Every structure is written in C-alpha cells, then in structure tokens.
Amino acid sequence: MVNTLTTTRSVKGREHQDRTDGRSRRWRVHREKRRTELLKLAREAIAERGAGASMSEIAAQCRTSKSVFYRYFDDKDGLKRELAEYVVGRMGRRMAEAAAEAGSFEETVRELVVQYLGQIEHSPEVYRFVVSGAAPQGESPVDRFCQAVAQLLVDARRRHAVAGQRIPEADEQYWAAGVVGLVRGAGEAWMRALPPADAGEAPAASRDEGPEQGGRPPLEDFVETVTAWVLTGTRPPGPR
C-alpha cells in the first residue's frame, strides 16, 4: 500500500522547494538587472566627473548612496573590474561583428581600428577609469579583451590569406599581439593629447568635439594613419 502521509509530505516538500527556487531565481534576475543599471549609471557619471571621481562622487551623480555600490561591487576596484567587463564586452562584440562583415583583411584591420579609437574618442574618461584597475598580468578584463582582438586579427589573416602564404602559428600570434600593442599605445597617446576631465578643464563630453587641439589629429585622420601603420609598416611621419 502507498503511504499517503509520506506521499503528501513529499509533494508539499517539492512544492515548497519549487517556491523557494522560484524566489531565488527572481532575486538573481532582479539583482543582475540592478547591477547592470548601476554600471550604466556609473559609466555616465565617470564620463561627466572624470576617471578620478571617488565612489562618493559617482554615487551622488547616480542619485544613490555609496553603500548601494558597495553592496553590488564590494569596492572601487570591484566597480572598475565589472565596468571594464561591461565596456570591453560591448566593444568586443562590435569588433567581432565588424570583422565578420569585412570583405578583406585590410577592411578588417580598419574596422577594428575604427571601433577601438572610436571608443576612446567617445568616452575617454571611462576608458581611463577601466584601464586603471589593478590585476595580475593577463587576468584583467582589458588584457583578455586585447587577447580576443589579437585572435580576431589572426582569424582574419587566415580567412583572407592567399593560398600558400600561411605563416607559422606562433609567428601569427606574435604579430597579432604586436599589432594590438601598437594600436593601443598609439590610441592612448592620442587620448592623452586631451587633458583629463578632472584637471580643471571642460567636461569630457564637450572636449571630445570640435577641430584639432594642440596638434592632435581628428579621429578620421588618425584612423587612416594607424591603419596604414598596421598594413604597410611603421615609419616616422613626414612633415605636414
């Protein structure tokens, strides 16, 4: 015979567990949604206040308390890591899409340069903030992003290479890492031609517009320059 008492208890136990699991899932979804909202707000606050903004300034700009940010990100380094994941994740997806749609290797390189320099041009203070986080070599979101971009370059070269022009895999990896380093270094130097927002200058949003400042070439010109360096080799620039 079936023990009806045991069966009833088992059914009730499963129902209770289902309710508990449902609440847990809803809480995780709510928490993740709130975390994403805070990341978006923090990105806007840093773009306005500058990369040197304190947690108190970021929270005030977001119209919330510092304790709320600590609840989700532990500390400022935690916010830097998660904001870096968010920012470079979006940029990485745009780069992957651009590389997939490019019709040639040269077009792939140009599109990757456009995406990277465009991010610096649009949000220099956010870029400064996320690359300033401390992490072991190769383990930060920015390091992993650079590795992913290097792989995009390797894949593009293989996809568009003429038959018989393959090079050893190790050489491909060294070359791609060097290209990423060149573009990143040039981009950051180009970005530094503008003073940071916390140096007493105009807000970042207004400084990113207008003609050249102090010899800094505009985005379109610098994209062509850096793309040419990657494709044809670097050499000292001639007189303007």
C-alpha positions as CSV (number, residue, x, y, z in Angstrom):
1,M,0.0,0.0,0.0
2,V,1.1,3.6,-0.6
3,N,1.8,5.6,2.5
4,T,-0.4,8.6,1.8
5,L,1.1,10.6,4.7
6,T,4.6,10.2,3.2
7,T,3.4,11.0,-0.3
8,T,1.6,14.1,0.9
9,R,4.7,15.3,2.8
10,S,6.8,14.6,-0.3
11,V,4.5,16.6,-2.6
12,K,4.4,19.5,-0.1
13,G,8.1,19.4,0.2
14,R,8.6,19.6,-3.6
15,E,6.1,22.5,-3.8
16,H,8.0,24.4,-1.0
17,Q,11.3,23.7,-2.8
18,D,9.8,25.0,-6.1
19,R,8.6,28.2,-4.5
20,T,12.0,28.7,-2.9
21,D,13.7,28.1,-6.2
22,G,11.4,30.5,-7.9
23,R,12.0,33.2,-5.4
24,S,15.8,32.6,-5.7
25,R,15.6,32.9,-9.5
26,R,13.6,36.1,-9.4
27,W,16.0,37.6,-6.9
28,R,19.0,36.7,-9.1
29,V,17.3,38.2,-12.1
30,H,16.4,41.4,-10.1
31,R,19.9,41.7,-8.7
32,E,21.5,41.2,-12.1
33,K,19.2,43.8,-13.6
34,R,20.0,46.3,-10.9
35,R,23.8,45.6,-11.3
36,T,23.5,46.4,-15.0
37,E,21.6,49.6,-14.2
38,L,24.3,50.7,-11.8
39,L,27.0,50.0,-14.3
40,K,25.3,52.2,-16.9
41,L,24.8,55.0,-14.4
42,A,28.4,54.7,-13.2
43,R,29.6,54.9,-16.8
44,E,27.7,58.1,-17.3
45,A,28.9,59.6,-14.0
46,I,32.5,58.8,-14.8
47,A,32.2,60.3,-18.3
48,E,30.9,63.5,-16.6
49,R,33.0,63.6,-13.5
50,G,36.2,62.1,-14.9
51,A,38.2,59.0,-14.2
52,G,39.4,60.3,-10.9
53,A,35.9,60.5,-9.4
54,S,35.6,59.0,-6.0
55,M,32.9,56.4,-5.1
56,S,31.0,59.2,-3.2
57,E,31.0,61.4,-6.3
58,I,29.9,58.5,-8.6
59,A,27.1,57.6,-6.2
60,A,26.0,61.2,-5.9
61,Q,26.0,61.6,-9.6
62,C,23.9,58.4,-9.8
63,R,21.5,59.8,-7.2
64,T,22.1,56.8,-4.8
65,S,24.3,56.1,-1.9
66,K,27.9,54.8,-1.8
67,S,26.6,51.8,0.3
68,V,24.5,50.7,-2.6
69,F,27.5,50.5,-4.9
70,Y,29.5,48.6,-2.2
71,R,26.6,46.1,-1.9
72,Y,27.0,45.2,-5.6
73,F,30.7,45.8,-6.3
74,D,32.4,45.5,-2.9
75,D,34.8,48.4,-3.5
76,K,36.1,50.8,-6.2
77,D,38.4,48.1,-7.7
78,G,35.4,45.8,-8.0
79,L,33.5,48.5,-9.8
80,K,36.4,49.0,-12.2
81,R,36.6,45.3,-13.0
82,E,32.9,45.0,-13.6
83,L,32.6,48.2,-15.6
84,A,35.6,47.1,-17.6
85,E,33.9,43.7,-18.3
86,Y,30.8,45.6,-19.4
87,V,32.5,48.2,-21.6
88,V,35.1,45.9,-23.3
89,G,32.4,43.2,-23.7
90,R,30.2,45.6,-25.7
91,M,33.2,46.8,-27.7
92,G,34.4,43.3,-28.3
93,R,31.0,42.3,-29.7
94,R,31.0,45.2,-32.1
95,M,34.5,44.3,-33.2
96,A,33.6,40.7,-33.8
97,E,30.6,41.8,-35.9
98,A,32.7,44.2,-37.9
99,A,35.4,41.6,-38.6
100,A,32.8,39.1,-39.7
101,E,31.3,41.5,-42.2
102,A,34.6,42.8,-43.6
103,G,35.3,41.8,-47.2
104,S,39.1,41.8,-47.0
105,F,41.9,41.7,-44.5
106,E,42.6,45.4,-45.0
107,E,39.0,46.2,-44.3
108,T,39.1,44.1,-41.1
109,V,42.1,46.0,-39.8
110,R,40.5,49.3,-40.5
111,E,37.2,48.4,-38.8
112,L,39.0,47.2,-35.7
113,V,41.0,50.4,-35.5
114,V,37.7,52.4,-36.0
115,Q,36.0,50.6,-33.2
116,Y,38.9,51.0,-30.7
117,L,39.7,54.6,-31.4
118,G,36.0,55.5,-31.6
119,Q,35.5,54.2,-28.1
120,I,38.4,56.3,-26.8
121,E,37.1,59.4,-28.7
122,H,33.6,58.9,-27.4
123,S,34.3,58.0,-23.8
124,P,38.0,58.9,-22.8
125,E,37.2,59.2,-19.1
126,V,35.5,55.8,-19.0
127,Y,38.5,54.3,-20.8
128,R,40.9,55.9,-18.4
129,F,38.9,54.5,-15.5
130,V,38.6,50.9,-16.6
131,V,42.3,50.6,-17.7
132,S,43.5,51.9,-14.3
133,G,42.3,48.8,-12.3
134,A,44.9,46.6,-10.7
135,A,45.0,42.9,-11.7
136,P,47.6,40.2,-12.3
137,Q,49.2,40.3,-15.8
138,G,46.8,38.8,-18.4
139,E,43.9,38.5,-16.0
140,S,42.2,41.9,-16.2
141,P,39.1,42.3,-18.5
142,V,41.2,44.7,-20.6
143,D,44.0,42.1,-21.0
144,R,41.5,39.4,-22.0
145,F,39.9,41.9,-24.5
146,C,43.3,42.6,-26.1
147,Q,43.9,38.8,-26.4
148,A,40.5,38.4,-28.1
149,V,41.2,41.2,-30.5
150,A,44.6,39.6,-31.4
151,Q,42.7,36.4,-32.2
152,L,40.3,38.3,-34.4
153,L,43.3,39.5,-36.4
154,V,44.8,36.0,-36.7
155,D,41.5,34.6,-37.8
156,A,41.0,37.4,-40.4
157,R,44.5,36.9,-41.8
158,R,43.9,33.2,-42.2
159,R,40.5,33.8,-43.7
160,H,41.7,36.2,-46.3
161,A,45.2,34.8,-46.9
162,V,46.2,33.7,-50.4
163,A,46.8,30.0,-50.7
164,G,50.4,29.2,-49.9
165,Q,51.0,32.3,-47.9
166,R,50.4,30.9,-44.4
167,I,52.9,31.6,-41.8
168,P,53.8,29.6,-38.6
169,E,51.1,29.8,-35.9
170,A,53.5,31.2,-33.3
171,D,54.5,34.0,-35.7
172,E,50.9,34.8,-36.3
173,Q,50.3,35.2,-32.5
174,Y,53.4,37.3,-32.0
175,W,52.4,39.6,-34.9
176,A,48.8,40.0,-33.7
177,A,49.9,40.8,-30.2
178,G,52.3,43.4,-31.6
179,V,49.6,45.0,-33.7
180,V,47.3,45.2,-30.7
181,G,50.1,46.8,-28.7
182,L,50.8,49.3,-31.4
183,V,47.2,50.4,-31.8
184,R,46.6,50.5,-28.1
185,G,49.8,52.5,-27.4
186,A,49.1,54.9,-30.2
187,G,45.5,55.3,-29.2
188,E,46.3,56.0,-25.6
189,A,49.0,58.6,-26.6
190,W,46.4,60.2,-28.9
191,M,43.9,60.3,-26.0
192,R,46.5,61.9,-23.6
193,A,46.7,64.8,-26.0
194,L,43.4,65.9,-24.3
195,P,43.7,66.8,-20.6
196,P,41.6,64.6,-18.2
197,A,38.3,65.9,-17.1
198,D,39.4,66.3,-13.5
199,A,42.3,68.6,-14.5
200,G,40.1,71.7,-14.3
201,E,39.2,71.6,-18.0
202,A,35.8,71.5,-19.6
203,P,33.7,68.3,-19.1
204,A,34.7,65.3,-21.3
205,A,31.5,65.5,-23.3
206,S,32.3,69.0,-24.6
207,R,36.1,68.3,-25.1
208,D,35.5,65.5,-27.5
209,E,34.0,67.7,-30.1
210,G,35.4,70.3,-32.5
211,P,38.6,70.7,-34.5
212,E,42.1,69.6,-33.7
213,Q,43.5,70.7,-30.3
214,G,47.2,71.2,-29.8
215,G,48.2,69.3,-33.0
216,R,46.0,66.2,-32.1
217,P,44.7,64.9,-35.4
218,P,40.9,64.3,-35.7
219,L,39.6,60.7,-35.4
220,E,39.1,60.1,-39.1
221,D,42.7,61.1,-39.9
222,F,44.2,59.1,-37.1
223,V,42.2,56.0,-38.1
224,E,43.8,56.2,-41.5
225,T,47.3,56.8,-40.1
226,V,47.1,53.9,-37.6
227,T,45.6,51.5,-40.2
228,A,48.4,52.4,-42.6
229,W,51.0,51.6,-39.9
230,V,49.5,48.2,-39.4
231,L,49.2,47.3,-43.1
232,T,52.3,48.8,-44.5
233,G,54.7,49.1,-41.6
234,T,55.6,52.0,-39.3
235,R,58.0,54.7,-40.1
236,P,58.4,58.2,-38.7
237,P,55.7,60.5,-40.1
238,G,56.8,63.2,-42.6
239,P,56.1,66.9,-42.3
240,R,52.5,68.1,-42.6
